[in-house]
Amino acid sequence: MKGTYLGEFEEVVLLAVAIRSGDAYGAAVVTEIEQQMNRSVNLGAVHSALNRLAEKGLVTSELGGMTAERGGRRKRLYSVTAAGRRALQEIRHVRNQMWDSIPNTVWS
């Protein structure tokens, strides 16, 4: 397993996989990110991030069933591992701690 440091895009992809739990394949992850962040995303970049997350042990994948809409091809479905969940929780904790540390005078 590679290191568990997450870049910003990897974090976003991992969150999208968690949101789409049970239906997280490449195109669905792209759609989720675009809807949540109003940001255009490249499918190839998402697949690269998913591969890195899998190498780090933060997601796992399995092939879904064949569908007629995909010409009989199968989808690779991703899910967040326990290590992935811990990584997201730690990032959330650190970010919340940093937000809470900003003095009120900064915003006035």
N, CA, C and O atoms as a GROMACS GRO file, in nm:
protein
  432
    1MET      N    1   0.084  -0.118   0.000
    1MET     CA    2   0.000   0.000   0.000
    1MET      C    3   0.088   0.123   0.000
    1MET      O    4   0.185   0.132   0.076
    2LYS      N    5   0.054   0.220  -0.087
    2LYS     CA    6   0.126   0.346  -0.090
    2LYS      C    7   0.088   0.430   0.030
    2LYS      O    8   0.001   0.392   0.108
    3GLY      N    9   0.154   0.545   0.044
    3GLY     CA   10   0.120   0.638   0.152
    3GLY      C   11  -0.025   0.682   0.141
    3GLY      O   12  -0.086   0.670   0.035
    4THR      N   13  -0.078   0.734   0.249
    4THR     CA   14  -0.219   0.770   0.248
    4THR      C   15  -0.242   0.920   0.233
    4THR      O   16  -0.354   0.967   0.247
    5TYR      N   17  -0.134   0.996   0.202
    5TYR     CA   18  -0.155   1.138   0.179
    5TYR      C   19  -0.253   1.155   0.063
    5TYR      O   20  -0.242   1.088  -0.040
    6LEU      N   21  -0.350   1.245   0.081
    6LEU     CA   22  -0.448   1.271  -0.024
    6LEU      C   23  -0.430   1.410  -0.080
    6LEU      O   24  -0.425   1.508  -0.005
    7GLY      N   25  -0.422   1.419  -0.211
    7GLY     CA   26  -0.427   1.549  -0.276
    7GLY      C   27  -0.571   1.597  -0.277
    7GLY      O   28  -0.662   1.520  -0.248
    8GLU      N   29  -0.592   1.724  -0.310
    8GLU     CA   30  -0.726   1.781  -0.308
    8GLU      C   31  -0.820   1.706  -0.403
    8GLU      O   32  -0.934   1.676  -0.366
    9PHE      N   33  -0.774   1.674  -0.523
    9PHE     CA   34  -0.862   1.606  -0.618
    9PHE      C   35  -0.892   1.464  -0.572
    9PHE      O   36  -1.004   1.416  -0.588
   10GLU      N   37  -0.793   1.396  -0.516
   10GLU     CA   38  -0.817   1.261  -0.463
   10GLU      C   39  -0.922   1.265  -0.352
   10GLU      O   40  -1.009   1.178  -0.345
   11GLU      N   41  -0.914   1.366  -0.267
   11GLU     CA   42  -1.013   1.380  -0.160
   11GLU      C   43  -1.153   1.398  -0.219
   11GLU      O   44  -1.248   1.336  -0.172
   12VAL      N   45  -1.165   1.483  -0.320
   12VAL     CA   46  -1.294   1.507  -0.384
   12VAL      C   47  -1.348   1.378  -0.446
   12VAL      O   48  -1.466   1.346  -0.432
   13VAL      N   49  -1.262   1.305  -0.515
   13VAL     CA   50  -1.304   1.178  -0.578
   13VAL      C   51  -1.347   1.078  -0.470
   13VAL      O   52  -1.448   1.009  -0.486
   14LEU      N   53  -1.270   1.070  -0.361
   14LEU     CA   54  -1.304   0.976  -0.253
   14LEU      C   55  -1.438   1.013  -0.191
   14LEU      O   56  -1.519   0.925  -0.160
   15LEU      N   57  -1.463   1.142  -0.172
   15LEU     CA   58  -1.593   1.186  -0.120
   15LEU      C   59  -1.706   1.149  -0.217
   15LEU      O   60  -1.813   1.106  -0.174
   16ALA      N   61  -1.683   1.167  -0.346
   16ALA     CA   62  -1.786   1.133  -0.445
   16ALA      C   63  -1.815   0.983  -0.445
   16ALA      O   64  -1.930   0.942  -0.461
   17VAL      N   65  -1.711   0.902  -0.427
   17VAL     CA   66  -1.733   0.756  -0.418
   17VAL      C   67  -1.818   0.724  -0.296
   17VAL      O   68  -1.908   0.640  -0.302
   18ALA      N   69  -1.791   0.791  -0.185
   18ALA     CA   70  -1.869   0.768  -0.063
   18ALA      C   71  -2.014   0.811  -0.083
   18ALA      O   72  -2.106   0.741  -0.041
   19ILE      N   73  -2.035   0.925  -0.148
   19ILE     CA   74  -2.171   0.974  -0.173
   19ILE      C   75  -2.248   0.878  -0.262
   19ILE      O   76  -2.366   0.851  -0.238
   20ARG      N   77  -2.181   0.825  -0.365
   20ARG     CA   78  -2.247   0.736  -0.462
   20ARG      C   79  -2.243   0.590  -0.419
   20ARG      O   80  -2.254   0.501  -0.503
   21SER      N   81  -2.229   0.566  -0.294
   21SER     CA   82  -2.215   0.431  -0.240
   21SER      C   83  -2.307   0.331  -0.310
   21SER      O   84  -2.429   0.350  -0.315
   22GLY      N   85  -2.248   0.226  -0.363
   22GLY     CA   86  -2.324   0.123  -0.433
   22GLY      C   87  -2.340   0.150  -0.581
   22GLY      O   88  -2.375   0.060  -0.657
   23ASP      N   89  -2.314   0.273  -0.625
   23ASP     CA   90  -2.327   0.309  -0.766
   23ASP      C   91  -2.213   0.402  -0.808
   23ASP      O   92  -2.233   0.494  -0.887
   24ALA      N   93  -2.096   0.378  -0.755
   24ALA     CA   94  -1.981   0.465  -0.782
   24ALA      C   95  -1.893   0.404  -0.891
   24ALA      O   96  -1.802   0.327  -0.861
   25TYR      N   97  -1.921   0.438  -1.015
   25TYR     CA   98  -1.834   0.403  -1.127
   25TYR      C   99  -1.786   0.533  -1.189
   25TYR      O  100  -1.837   0.640  -1.156
   26GLY      N  101  -1.690   0.527  -1.279
   26GLY     CA  102  -1.623   0.646  -1.328
   26GLY      C  103  -1.716   0.759  -1.369
   26GLY      O  104  -1.701   0.871  -1.320
   27ALA      N  105  -1.810   0.733  -1.459
   27ALA     CA  106  -1.898   0.840  -1.509
   27ALA      C  107  -1.987   0.894  -1.396
   27ALA      O  108  -2.015   1.014  -1.393
   28ALA      N  109  -2.032   0.808  -1.306
   28ALA     CA  110  -2.116   0.852  -1.194
   28ALA      C  111  -2.036   0.943  -1.100
   28ALA      O  112  -2.090   1.040  -1.047
   29VAL      N  113  -1.910   0.911  -1.081
   29VAL     CA  114  -1.825   0.995  -0.995
   29VAL      C  115  -1.805   1.132  -1.060
   29VAL      O  116  -1.807   1.234  -0.991
   30VAL      N  117  -1.784   1.133  -1.192
   30VAL     CA  118  -1.772   1.261  -1.264
   30VAL      C  119  -1.898   1.344  -1.244
   30VAL      O  120  -1.891   1.462  -1.210
   31THR      N  121  -2.014   1.283  -1.265
   31THR     CA  122  -2.142   1.353  -1.250
   31THR      C  123  -2.159   1.407  -1.109
   31THR      O  124  -2.202   1.521  -1.090
   32GLU      N  125  -2.124   1.326  -1.010
   32GLU     CA  126  -2.140   1.369  -0.870
   32GLU      C  127  -2.053   1.491  -0.840
   32GLU      O  128  -2.099   1.586  -0.778
   33ILE      N  129  -1.927   1.488  -0.885
   33ILE     CA  130  -1.837   1.600  -0.860
   33ILE      C  131  -1.889   1.726  -0.932
   33ILE      O  132  -1.890   1.835  -0.874
   34GLU      N  133  -1.931   1.710  -1.057
   34GLU     CA  134  -1.980   1.826  -1.132
   34GLU      C  135  -2.104   1.887  -1.067
   34GLU      O  136  -2.119   2.010  -1.063
   35GLN      N  137  -2.193   1.802  -1.016
   35GLN     CA  138  -2.315   1.853  -0.951
   35GLN      C  139  -2.283   1.917  -0.815
   35GLN      O  140  -2.337   2.022  -0.782
   36GLN      N  141  -2.197   1.854  -0.739
   36GLN     CA  142  -2.167   1.904  -0.605
   36GLN      C  143  -2.083   2.031  -0.607
   36GLN      O  144  -2.103   2.120  -0.525
   37MET      N  145  -1.990   2.039  -0.702
   37MET     CA  146  -1.892   2.147  -0.700
   37MET      C  147  -1.908   2.246  -0.815
   37MET      O  148  -1.834   2.344  -0.823
   38ASN      N  149  -2.004   2.220  -0.904
   38ASN     CA  150  -2.022   2.306  -1.020
   38ASN      C  151  -1.888   2.326  -1.090
   38ASN      O  152  -1.846   2.438  -1.118
   39ARG      N  153  -1.823   2.213  -1.116
   39ARG     CA  154  -1.686   2.212  -1.168
   39ARG      C  155  -1.677   2.106  -1.276
   39ARG      O  156  -1.722   1.993  -1.255
   40SER      N  157  -1.622   2.139  -1.389
   40SER     CA  158  -1.604   2.043  -1.496
   40SER      C  159  -1.491   1.946  -1.461
   40SER      O  160  -1.386   1.987  -1.412
   41VAL      N  161  -1.514   1.817  -1.486
   41VAL     CA  162  -1.417   1.715  -1.449
   41VAL      C  163  -1.395   1.622  -1.567
   41VAL      O  164  -1.489   1.587  -1.639
   42ASN      N  165  -1.271   1.583  -1.588
   42ASN     CA  166  -1.232   1.493  -1.696
   42ASN      C  167  -1.240   1.349  -1.646
   42ASN      O  168  -1.187   1.317  -1.539
   43LEU      N  169  -1.305   1.261  -1.724
   43LEU     CA  170  -1.320   1.120  -1.685
   43LEU      C  171  -1.184   1.052  -1.667
   43LEU      O  172  -1.167   0.972  -1.575
   44GLY      N  173  -1.090   1.084  -1.753
   44GLY     CA  174  -0.956   1.024  -1.741
   44GLY      C  175  -0.888   1.063  -1.611
   44GLY      O  176  -0.820   0.981  -1.549
   45ALA      N  177  -0.907   1.187  -1.569
   45ALA     CA  178  -0.848   1.231  -1.442
   45ALA      C  179  -0.912   1.158  -1.325
   45ALA      O  180  -0.845   1.124  -1.228
   46VAL      N  181  -1.043   1.133  -1.335
   46VAL     CA  182  -1.112   1.059  -1.228
   46VAL      C  183  -1.059   0.916  -1.222
   46VAL      O  184  -1.034   0.863  -1.114
   47HIS      N  185  -1.043   0.853  -1.338
   47HIS     CA  186  -0.991   0.715  -1.338
   47HIS      C  187  -0.850   0.710  -1.281
   47HIS      O  188  -0.816   0.618  -1.208
   48SER      N  189  -0.768   0.808  -1.315
   48SER     CA  190  -0.632   0.812  -1.259
   48SER      C  191  -0.637   0.825  -1.107
   48SER      O  192  -0.563   0.757  -1.036
   49ALA      N  193  -0.724   0.913  -1.058
   49ALA     CA  194  -0.737   0.931  -0.913
   49ALA      C  195  -0.788   0.803  -0.848
   49ALA      O  196  -0.741   0.764  -0.741
   50LEU      N  197  -0.886   0.737  -0.912
   50LEU     CA  198  -0.938   0.612  -0.855
   50LEU      C  199  -0.829   0.506  -0.847
   50LEU      O  200  -0.822   0.430  -0.750
   51ASN      N  201  -0.744   0.500  -0.950
   51ASN     CA  202  -0.633   0.403  -0.948
   51ASN      C  203  -0.536   0.434  -0.834
   51ASN      O  204  -0.490   0.343  -0.765
   52ARG      N  205  -0.505   0.562  -0.814
   52ARG     CA  206  -0.415   0.600  -0.703
   52ARG      C  207  -0.479   0.566  -0.568
   52ARG      O  208  -0.411   0.517  -0.478
   53LEU      N  209  -0.608   0.594  -0.556
   53LEU     CA  210  -0.677   0.564  -0.430
   53LEU      C  211  -0.678   0.413  -0.405
   53LEU      O  212  -0.666   0.369  -0.290
   54ALA      N  213  -0.693   0.334  -0.510
   54ALA     CA  214  -0.690   0.188  -0.494
   54ALA      C  215  -0.550   0.141  -0.452
   54ALA      O  216  -0.538   0.054  -0.367
   55GLU      N  217  -0.446   0.201  -0.512
   55GLU     CA  218  -0.308   0.166  -0.474
   55GLU      C  219  -0.281   0.199  -0.328
   55GLU      O  220  -0.203   0.130  -0.262
   56LYS      N  221  -0.344   0.304  -0.277
   56LYS     CA  222  -0.328   0.345  -0.137
   56LYS      C  223  -0.417   0.264  -0.043
   56LYS      O  224  -0.407   0.279   0.079
   57GLY      N  225  -0.503   0.180  -0.098
   57GLY     CA  226  -0.593   0.100  -0.016
   57GLY      C  227  -0.712   0.177   0.038
   57GLY      O  228  -0.773   0.136   0.136
   58LEU      N  229  -0.745   0.289  -0.026
   58LEU     CA  230  -0.854   0.373   0.022
   58LEU      C  231  -0.986   0.344  -0.048
   58LEU      O  232  -1.093   0.378   0.003
   59VAL      N  233  -0.980   0.279  -0.164
   59VAL     CA  234  -1.100   0.230  -0.231
   59VAL      C  235  -1.072   0.088  -0.278
   59VAL      O  236  -0.958   0.046  -0.296
   60THR      N  237  -1.179   0.017  -0.298
   60THR     CA  238  -1.171  -0.115  -0.359
   60THR      C  239  -1.270  -0.115  -0.474
   60THR      O  240  -1.359  -0.030  -0.480
   61SER      N  241  -1.257  -0.211  -0.566
   61SER     CA  242  -1.349  -0.213  -0.679
   61SER      C  243  -1.385  -0.356  -0.715
   61SER      O  244  -1.314  -0.452  -0.682
   62GLU      N  245  -1.497  -0.365  -0.784
   62GLU     CA  246  -1.540  -0.494  -0.838
   62GLU      C  247  -1.620  -0.466  -0.964
   62GLU      O  248  -1.674  -0.356  -0.982
   63LEU      N  249  -1.628  -0.564  -1.052
   63LEU     CA  250  -1.704  -0.547  -1.175
   63LEU      C  251  -1.852  -0.572  -1.147
   63LEU      O  252  -1.888  -0.670  -1.082
   64GLY      N  253  -1.937  -0.481  -1.197
   64GLY     CA  254  -2.081  -0.499  -1.187
   64GLY      C  255  -2.131  -0.585  -1.301
   64GLY      O  256  -2.052  -0.637  -1.380
   65GLY      N  257  -2.262  -0.600  -1.310
   65GLY     CA  258  -2.320  -0.680  -1.416
   65GLY      C  259  -2.318  -0.610  -1.550
   65GLY      O  260  -2.302  -0.488  -1.558
   66MET      N  261  -2.334  -0.689  -1.656
   66MET     CA  262  -2.339  -0.633  -1.791
   66MET      C  263  -2.473  -0.563  -1.810
   66MET      O  264  -2.576  -0.608  -1.760
   67THR      N  265  -2.469  -0.452  -1.884
   67THR     CA  266  -2.593  -0.380  -1.911
   67THR      C  267  -2.606  -0.354  -2.060
   67THR      O  268  -2.506  -0.332  -2.130
   68ALA      N  269  -2.730  -0.357  -2.109
   68ALA     CA  270  -2.755  -0.332  -2.252
   68ALA      C  271  -2.719  -0.188  -2.288
   68ALA      O  272  -2.669  -0.162  -2.397
   69GLU      N  273  -2.744  -0.095  -2.194
   69GLU     CA  274  -2.715   0.046  -2.224
   69GLU      C  275  -2.567   0.070  -2.246
   69GLU      O  276  -2.530   0.169  -2.310
   70ARG      N  277  -2.482  -0.017  -2.195
   70ARG     CA  278  -2.337  -0.004  -2.214
   70ARG      C  279  -2.286  -0.105  -2.317
   70ARG      O  280  -2.166  -0.134  -2.321
   71GLY      N  281  -2.376  -0.159  -2.400
   71GLY     CA  282  -2.337  -0.252  -2.504
   71GLY      C  283  -2.282  -0.382  -2.447
   71GLY      O  284  -2.195  -0.445  -2.507
   72GLY      N  285  -2.334  -0.423  -2.332
   72GLY     CA  286  -2.292  -0.548  -2.272
   72GLY      C  287  -2.166  -0.536  -2.187
   72GLY      O  288  -2.120  -0.635  -2.128
   73ARG      N  289  -2.109  -0.416  -2.180
   73ARG     CA  290  -1.990  -0.397  -2.096
   73ARG      C  291  -2.029  -0.386  -1.950
   73ARG      O  292  -2.141  -0.349  -1.916
   74ARG      N  293  -1.935  -0.420  -1.866
   74ARG     CA  294  -1.958  -0.415  -1.722
   74ARG      C  295  -1.897  -0.288  -1.664
   74ARG      O  296  -1.795  -0.239  -1.713
   75LYS      N  297  -1.960  -0.236  -1.559
   75LYS     CA  298  -1.908  -0.120  -1.489
   75LYS      C  299  -1.813  -0.165  -1.380
   75LYS      O  300  -1.836  -0.268  -1.316
   76ARG      N  301  -1.706  -0.088  -1.357
   76ARG     CA  302  -1.621  -0.113  -1.241
   76ARG      C  303  -1.673  -0.024  -1.128
   76ARG      O  304  -1.666   0.099  -1.135
   77LEU      N  305  -1.726  -0.088  -1.026
   77LEU     CA  306  -1.787  -0.016  -0.914
   77LEU      C  307  -1.687  -0.002  -0.800
   77LEU      O  308  -1.621  -0.099  -0.762
   78TYR      N  309  -1.676   0.118  -0.747
   78TYR     CA  310  -1.580   0.149  -0.640
   78TYR      C  311  -1.653   0.169  -0.508
   78TYR      O  312  -1.766   0.217  -0.504
   79SER      N  313  -1.586   0.132  -0.401
   79SER     CA  314  -1.639   0.160  -0.267
   79SER      C  315  -1.523   0.202  -0.176
   79SER      O  316  -1.409   0.162  -0.197
   80VAL      N  317  -1.556   0.280  -0.077
   80VAL     CA  318  -1.456   0.331   0.017
   80VAL      C  319  -1.425   0.221   0.118
   80VAL      O  320  -1.515   0.158   0.173
   81THR      N  321  -1.296   0.200   0.142
   81THR     CA  322  -1.253   0.100   0.241
   81THR      C  323  -1.255   0.164   0.380
   81THR      O  324  -1.277   0.285   0.394
   82ALA      N  325  -1.232   0.084   0.482
   82ALA     CA  326  -1.223   0.136   0.619
   82ALA      C  327  -1.109   0.237   0.629
   82ALA      O  328  -1.123   0.339   0.697
   83ALA      N  329  -0.998   0.210   0.562
   83ALA     CA  330  -0.886   0.305   0.562
   83ALA      C  331  -0.925   0.435   0.492
   83ALA      O  332  -0.884   0.543   0.534
   84GLY      N  333  -1.004   0.425   0.386
   84GLY     CA  334  -1.051   0.544   0.317
   84GLY      C  335  -1.142   0.627   0.404
   84GLY      O  336  -1.134   0.750   0.405
   85ARG      N  337  -1.230   0.560   0.478
   85ARG     CA  338  -1.319   0.632   0.569
   85ARG      C  339  -1.239   0.704   0.677
   85ARG      O  340  -1.267   0.819   0.710
   86ARG      N  341  -1.137   0.635   0.732
   86ARG     CA  342  -1.052   0.698   0.835
   86ARG      C  343  -0.979   0.818   0.778
   86ARG      O  344  -0.968   0.922   0.844
   87ALA      N  345  -0.929   0.806   0.655
   87ALA     CA  346  -0.857   0.918   0.592
   87ALA      C  347  -0.949   1.038   0.576
   87ALA      O  348  -0.909   1.151   0.602
   88LEU      N  349  -1.073   1.015   0.532
   88LEU     CA  350  -1.168   1.126   0.517
   88LEU      C  351  -1.203   1.188   0.651
   88LEU      O  352  -1.212   1.310   0.662
   89GLN      N  353  -1.222   1.105   0.752
   89GLN     CA  354  -1.255   1.158   0.884
   89GLN      C  355  -1.139   1.241   0.940
   89GLN      O  356  -1.161   1.345   1.003
   90GLU      N  357  -1.016   1.196   0.916
   90GLU     CA  358  -0.900   1.271   0.966
   90GLU      C  359  -0.888   1.405   0.894
   90GLU      O  360  -0.861   1.507   0.958
   91ILE      N  361  -0.907   1.405   0.764
   91ILE     CA  362  -0.902   1.531   0.688
   91ILE      C  363  -1.010   1.627   0.739
   91ILE      O  364  -0.984   1.746   0.759
   92ARG      N  365  -1.129   1.575   0.760
   92ARG     CA  366  -1.239   1.659   0.810
   92ARG      C  367  -1.203   1.717   0.947
   92ARG      O  368  -1.226   1.835   0.973
   93HIS      N  369  -1.148   1.634   1.034
   93HIS     CA  370  -1.110   1.678   1.168
   93HIS      C  371  -1.005   1.790   1.160
   93HIS      O  372  -1.019   1.893   1.227
   94VAL      N  373  -0.902   1.770   1.081
   94VAL     CA  374  -0.795   1.870   1.069
   94VAL      C  375  -0.849   2.000   1.013
   94VAL      O  376  -0.816   2.108   1.062
   95ARG      N  377  -0.932   1.990   0.909
   95ARG     CA  378  -0.988   2.113   0.850
   95ARG      C  379  -1.079   2.187   0.948
   95ARG      O  380  -1.072   2.309   0.960
   96ASN      N  381  -1.163   2.113   1.019
   96ASN     CA  382  -1.250   2.177   1.118
   96ASN      C  383  -1.167   2.244   1.227
   96ASN      O  384  -1.199   2.354   1.272
   97GLN      N  385  -1.062   2.177   1.269
   97GLN     CA  386  -0.974   2.233   1.373
   97GLN      C  387  -0.910   2.363   1.323
   97GLN      O  388  -0.899   2.460   1.397
   98MET      N  389  -0.868   2.364   1.198
   98MET     CA  390  -0.807   2.484   1.141
   98MET      C  391  -0.910   2.596   1.129
   98MET      O  392  -0.880   2.711   1.162
   99TRP      N  393  -1.031   2.565   1.083
   99TRP     CA  394  -1.136   2.666   1.073
   99TRP      C  395  -1.167   2.724   1.210
   99TRP      O  396  -1.185   2.845   1.225
  100ASP      N  397  -1.174   2.636   1.310
  100ASP     CA  398  -1.204   2.682   1.446
  100ASP      C  399  -1.092   2.766   1.506
  100ASP      O  400  -1.115   2.840   1.601
  101SER      N  401  -0.972   2.757   1.452
  101SER     CA  402  -0.857   2.831   1.504
  101SER      C  403  -0.843   2.970   1.445
  101SER      O  404  -0.759   3.048   1.489
  102ILE      N  405  -0.924   3.002   1.346
  102ILE     CA  406  -0.918   3.135   1.284
  102ILE      C  407  -0.977   3.235   1.383
  102ILE      O  408  -1.091   3.220   1.426
  103PRO      N  409  -0.901   3.338   1.419
  103PRO     CA  410  -0.955   3.439   1.512
  103PRO      C  411  -1.073   3.513   1.449
  103PRO      O  412  -1.075   3.538   1.328
  104ASN      N  413  -1.170   3.547   1.530
  104ASN     CA  414  -1.289   3.618   1.480
  104ASN      C  415  -1.252   3.750   1.416
  104ASN      O  416  -1.324   3.797   1.327
  105THR      N  417  -1.142   3.810   1.459
  105THR     CA  418  -1.103   3.940   1.404
  105THR      C  419  -1.065   3.933   1.256
  105THR      O  420  -1.068   4.034   1.186
  106VAL      N  421  -1.030   3.815   1.210
  106VAL     CA  422  -0.993   3.800   1.069
  106VAL      C  423  -1.112   3.828   0.978
  106VAL      O  424  -1.094   3.882   0.869
  107TRP      N  425  -1.232   3.794   1.022
  107TRP     CA  426  -1.351   3.808   0.938
  107TRP      C  427  -1.421   3.943   0.952
  107TRP      O  428  -1.514   3.972   0.877
  108SER      N  429  -1.378   4.026   1.047
  108SER     CA  430  -1.448   4.154   1.064
  108SER      C  431  -1.382   4.266   0.987
  108SER      O  432  -1.429   4.380   0.991
   0.00000   0.00000   0.00000
